[in-house]
Structure formats: structure tokens, C-alpha cells
Amino acid sequence: MKKILLILSLGLLLFAVGCSKEEASGEEDTKKIVVGFGVGSYEEQFRESILPILDKKGYSVIINTFSQNMQLNPALKEGSIDASIFQSTAYMEGINEELDMDMTRIAFVPGAPQGLYSVNHTSLDEVKDGSTVAIPSDPVNQERAIRIMEELGWVKIAEDAGTTDFNMKSVSADQYDIDFKVLDPAQILVSLADVDFGVINGNYIANSPDWKITDALKIENTPEEHRIIVSLLSKDKDTQWAKDLKEAYESVEFEEYITAQEKYDGFVLPEAWETN
């Protein structure tokens, strides 16, 4: 009888130890985050300011930078990254439908607006019929770019033009007959010498040592659906790591970092900072 009791006691002890190890392992796993970025300034913001905040909270963070933005959401779907900082709400919602995903926004990121830039002209008055304008290839950023030119009166956009499914068939000439050059967003800045004007996503401008947002001949009025966000799968939005990531992006520390950097002048800042 004593032997049986001893065996049962040892069994319960081993079970308890095993459970403790599993719980500890689970806690350790939640402290590991893989965050994905496209090429541009958002990775730099994270590395220099958000990462130290998460380090203090005990997180082990892996930064994964992709050469093409279109690679990030499939990576999130397959689980190779936990969160991404590169896209807008409009783009995310379009991809949710396209890839049958369930992503959500947890925070806004200080984002650079699109702008119309040129190295060959110093004024918008120099536009004419046949002027070449480089625009982004993806539908969401392309729609934003064309809206800038619609505001200038250069083109007209059909009333039924979409956002995530936008295409150039919705665009017609207004004051000018523009020759559009459709390029990958990351290539427009380096291709400016080959066109009259180029509409460039602001993060590429902020990441360049030779340019500032305020160098644009025209800056967009960025609507909320086109502002850059922290996105992740909806199933993770209530996890502690997601809450800590959101808190870091809305923190006073991050606000002070951004506002102290001249290259972020002109960025659209998170409304959450208004209460800091």
C-alpha cells in the first residue's frame, strides 16, 4: 500500500512539473514576435524606437524586411510573421477578400503622405499635353496618385471607380492629356529623371537622404483609409503582445522620437498622441 501511494505521489509530482514547464514554455513563446516590413522608413522607426520599448517589456523581436510589399500578407497568413507595418486599411481590406484572410488594424503609424515630385520641373504650371507622370502599379496607391491629379484638374475619375480594384480605365483627360508610366512604387523615386513628374509614396522620400516630404510640388490630403497601420490576424488582437505593440506605437516615447526627427516633418501623426 505504501508503495502504491509513493508511486502515485511521484506521478502527481512529475505531472505538476510537466505542466509547469509547458506553462513556462507557453509564456516564453508569447514573448517572441516576428514583425514584417516593406522597404522604407517604417522599419527604421520600429528598430530605433519601438524595439527598445518592447525590449524593456521582455520581448524577443525578429524584424523581417521584404523586398516587395505583396509578400507580407501571404507571410502573415502562413504564420511566418505575426504582425506587419506597411499597409493601409483600404489595402488590408482588399487583401482580406482576395486571400480570404481576417486581418485587423490595432494602431495607426506615423505615415508619409504621397506627393507629386519632379527633378525636371520646378512648378506644376510646366505640365502640358504629353507630360509623363510615373504612378504606382498597385491599385490602392495608384488610386491615391490619380486623386492628386484629379484635385489639380489634370484628369477626371469615373464616379464608379473603386479603391482596391482601381484601374486606369476609370481615368480620362481633363485639362491635359497625360502619359502615365506605371512602375513599382519603390522604383518611382529612382526613375524621376526619366519622367516629367512622379507620384511617390512618402516613406520612400523619408528614407532618402536627398529628399523631404515638403519637397513635393503637391501633397495629398491623406484620408483615414489610406493611413499606414499596424495589422495582424484578428485572432491575435486581444493577446498581450498585440496590446503591448499597440501601446508602444501610441506611447509618448515614440511620439518624442518621431517629432525630434526632421525627416518625419510632414508625416500624418496618430490621433492617439493628442491625448499624450
Buried (B, 14 or more C-beta within 10 A) or exposed (E): EEEEEEEEEEEEEEEEEEEEEEEEEEEEEEBEBBBBBBBBBBBBBBBEBBBEBBEEEEBEBEBBBBEEBEBBBBBBBEEEBBBBBBBBBBBBBBBBEEEEBEBBBBBBBBBBBBBBBBBBBEEEEEBEEEBBBBBBBBBBBBBBBBBBBBEBEBBBBEEEBBBBEBEBEBBEEBBBEBEBBEBEBBBBBEBBEEBBBBBBBBBBBBBBEEBBBEBBBBBBEBEEBBBBBBBBBBEBBEBEBBEBBBBBBBBEEBBEBBBEBEBBEBBBBBEBBEEE
